[in-house]
Amino acid sequence: MSPLNMENGPPLFLAPMAGVTDYPFRFLAQYFGADYVVTEMVSAHGLVQNNRRTWDLLVGLFEGGTSDCLVQLFGDSPKILRRAADCLRTEGVRPVGVDINMGCPVPKVVKSGAGAALMCDPERAAEMIAEVRTSLKSWCEVTVKIRSGWSEATINAAPFAQAMAYAGAQMIAVHGRPRSAFYRGRANWDVIRQVVDAVQVPVVGNGDVNHGDDARCLRERSGCAGIMIGRAALGQPWVFREIKAAFSDVKSVRMPSPGERLAIALYHLELTVRLKGDRRGTAFMRKHMGWYTHGLPEARLLRVAIHQSATLAETRATVQTYAKQHGFSIASRDVDEMKERLPDFLGR
């Protein structure tokens, strides 16, 4: 079965983001309307070498876990990618798809011959797809995420995507920027259209989708089957709800009040602490708390105080003091509903 369900408008995907899309964040994104979510980049070498930290990135994906998540693998060797896929099956990981990262622009990843470096080596990239497809067979989908090219002078997304589809990729996500741009400038949605016209498999568009109007424009301009949202979800996972409404008969969506935003942020912190431990989880969440509080009154002072808080209890007290000073009620119906839906993600 294809991971793309087209019955209720274009499916929305949470983009893979290193150090961001862990289980708690994926859970929040799905609650607010993401149809499919993607893990952080998972090292194929780490899985094969049975690295504990690498396997920890897959919390929530073992038998009985979520079935609408894709595992994103990265690596430089087709044989290692296949062995990593074998490991996923052996250990009982059952995602809806395994996605091969061919778009990460980070120098450390590119220098190893992985990520966006593969845009310059379509033959090796196609061999990766073929090897993983051979391993997984009908276990789950094999998908790929690419960029528009290596640089503005070497835009090759369309022919590259054709090679990936021919090798067995069943869905292709396209970030409309070349590796040289990283995340600067505007995404080129026309390149996404070129990929749509070049392949027969579903194409997911990614880049500069910040709200519902952007999503509709991207779909109209590119003809993409699905839409992937990345940075726009940072500190506002409810963006999926707003984008979802843009493709429905819903006239408007009420955005969370400041107090509701703080309640969601604290719940996100609580989930992270449950997963990573108190001090480690609190430290990890400081960047998220910064995103959640962006635009609030005296947000800079609040962020400074949060950065000085070392535990969940200290952070909660800091936020509660701030809310009281500004007359915000820290409460959210969404949080109440999320608590009812949360599965046991600390198994295995």
Secondary structure, DSSP 8 states (H G I E B T S, - for coil): --S---TTSS-EEE---TTT-SHHHHHHHHHTT-SEEEEEEEEHHHHHTT-HHHHHTTTT-BTTS-SSEEEEEE-S-HHHHHHHHHHHHHTTB--SEEEEEE----HHHHHTT-GGGGGG-HHHHHHHHHHHHHHHTTSSEEEEEEESBSSGGGB-HHHHHHHHHHHT-SEEEEESS-GGGTT-S---HHHHHHHHHH-SS-EEEESS--SHHHHHHHHHHH--SEEEE-GGGTT-TTHHHHHHHHTSS--------HHHHHHHHHHHHHHHHHHH-HHHHHHHTHHHHHHHTTTSTTHHHHHHHHHT--SHHHHHHHHHHHHHHHT-----HHHHHHHHH---TT--
